[in-house]
């Protein structure tokens, strides 16, 4: 069955996540005929807003904040147009903070001076150590953001590295890369005397798809702190779905098309070249280039005929590892949460943790299939930044648990009965959520009295919403060093090309990795001719 439309597109994009939207917008505005096909009934991939708990309360169902988008090249290219199309941000001067079980807390400000003062007040020298760490990131920012903002398999990368070696000296550059491989937990212990600084920074490596004992995690913690100081914790006014609406406006105004309910079953290949796709209902769409915003598993084991995938690539796709599962709890409250200190009221992302050791333990437990006894709890406060998300007087909390087993086999605390079958059942989901609510209630004395409703989304539920979130992994695959940089997505691929002409691969599973930055979509759009 052929496409009922007569048009053959220049670029056909499978999936409508942030990278597809960035790529489609840039190419459409450059005069290319683009079409985005989305399997689900709503556009946006991990960007959506729903009334999950009660009417009038708008929860960001999956992702919620945009700091990495604001510092990336996609926003530099499209930000002005997106704002003209209706995108607006709400922000805070307190992007993140930490609250420990004993009530101690620390808030990161957007001011370097205030952060240095706060850290120095904890322990002598910690303020200076923090300033030195971020100065190092600032000094290496041109190199770092060049590596994260460009294709790696290119002559320009070699020139960038050669230029850095010439400027800094080869030994100094090698020293920087060696330091960059340091795991966060030992780095924090060596750099700072106060464990509270470590408790503030360590949780952020979880949002990079890493744990505090993973190589590169110290560098990622520094990069995140550098970014949060620069742009805060921007959340979209009215809900993250307004991001999708703004992109949709740009794409349609430039002549592009977006369709939902289009489940792609196969990439069509003729003479070693991708020429289009076939949907599960038999409809076919033709295009000069096909872009798949999917995992390696989906691309090489589902969308392509197995006979069209070379054996080494098929093996690498089968061996692709997924990371920890995530879980979300969305809360509707009749009043604002009463935190132990007023400084926490306006924090964008607040982590509840005992510190780096507790995070390390929870990561290890989750990776072994256990429900962590003391998981890291990330609490975003959308209505603190944007009161329009709820009716007057009401509030919502967005709770993320980034250390969950994809396939649970037991409870590290020995208190929750985990059913056989290595699966998240509704009963297990709610029982684990009860553990989290009890911990939150110890820090928010009015939580239980003000709780109107809750919606819990398990790792299994996340995958049901978006098939790219395998086992609830929102990062497109484990972000360990062997699956990152030159080796993301696969060792047998380069940049965003595949072994087939005119078939391209973007998304969280590809360089420069996960998050709402839109980096891979931007890079591919450049490769395909966008200005």
Buried (B, 14 or more C-beta within 10 A) or exposed (E): EEBEEEEBBBBBBBBBBBBBBBBBBBBBBBEBBBBBBBBBEBBBBBBBBBBBBBEEBBBBBBBBBBBBBBBBBBBEBBBEBBEEBBBEBBBBBBBBBBBBBEEBBBBBBBEBEBBBEBBBEBBEBBBEBBBEBBEBBEEBEEBBBBBBBBBBEEEEBEEBBEEBBEEBEEEEBEEBEEEBEBBBBBBBEEBBBBBBBBBBBBBBBBBBBBBBBBBBBBBBBBBBBBBBBEBBBBBBBBBBBBBBBBBBBBBEEBEBBBEBEBEBEBBBBEEEBBBBBBBEEEBBBBBBBBBBBBBBBBBBBBBBEEEBBEEEBBEBBEEBEBBBBBBBBBBBBEEBBBBBEEBBBBBBBBBBBBBBBBBBBBBBBBBEBBBBBBBBBBBBBBBBBBBEBBEEEBBBBBBBBBBBBBEBEBBBEEEBEBEEEEBBBEEBBEBBBEBBBEBBBEBBEBBEEBBBEBBBBBBBBBBEBBBBBBBBBBBBBBBBBEBBBEBBBBBBBBBBBBBBEBBBBBBBBBBBBBBBBBBBBBBBBBBBBBE
